[in-house]
């Protein structure tokens, strides 16, 4: 049977090969003809069009696209970054923006009559493209501050004093208003006072009173961290609902499980903290108060007597029943009852009864504040 079909199979393979070769020759001839047609002077198309010239839409685009301008921007960042944290305040950004405008104006002038302006400070090498984006860690901020101080020619003492002064002035950055300060104080006071009153009568409560009679303290150390985040930084990532619930469950479940397996001890405490951080990072649920819960559970006999009930009480139940409602009220007051510290505003001139002529329009001048497309590049 195979011998009968062998000639047919060979003929089929031969026809397939011939067809492939013919198709390849036809394709090459078509491409050659097309290339000859495109290269002919009468053809208006280009076979390999040149890359389109970047359309400069803003001053920032010109500074980013041009390598020389990018070095100037890095130099200006090193020159005007007073605190060395890699970000510019509003006042620093205004100065840097004015300097960049001067650079662009001088570059537009004839080269024979004027030379480009250079900052006094030495240019800082631009960051590599592989550097991770996002806020810098504390060690990177310290190194950036030291480099910026050296670029400005400052000593360590003067750089430290200027850094502290800039933080105390808080110029250009989001300053807390008077209403934020007042309502945060009221929320924190009400929360801690409520916890204190509850701790006085919790021994007589049903269900949980027996645990407190054995020595369980209602005022856990984790409540202090939770209150600071709720009333001072409610927008923090650590206080998202997912972080709060998942981080609490991970911390308490990890420490209770290790207490069952290994018992209380030095290495149990260290292993519980390490596993807690690892699981929080894997689940994107970093919750700082969870660390306090782990440390307290390893060294507290009343918490160990609660066993798995520690996952619910007192931290999760008290936070959901007392602290979160007070935080909601505080956030509502911050949004709807806003006021600020009095400022020395200049007195407005008294309106005159005589008709006044409309003022002449002033010529356009460079903006005093950086536009919106400049801020993310400089920050």
KAMOCOR-V125922 format. One record per helix or strand of 3 or more residues. SS is the DSSP state (a for helix, b for strand). FROM is the first residue (numbers start at 0). TO is the last residue. If there is no record, write none. Layout:
{{SS FROM TO} {SS FROM TO}}
This chain:
{{a 1 38} {a 58 64} {a 66 79} {a 89 107} {a 137 151} {a 155 168} {a 177 203} {a 208 212} {a 220 231} {a 236 238} {a 240 260} {a 265 281} {a 288 298} {a 300 310} {a 314 335} {a 371 377}}
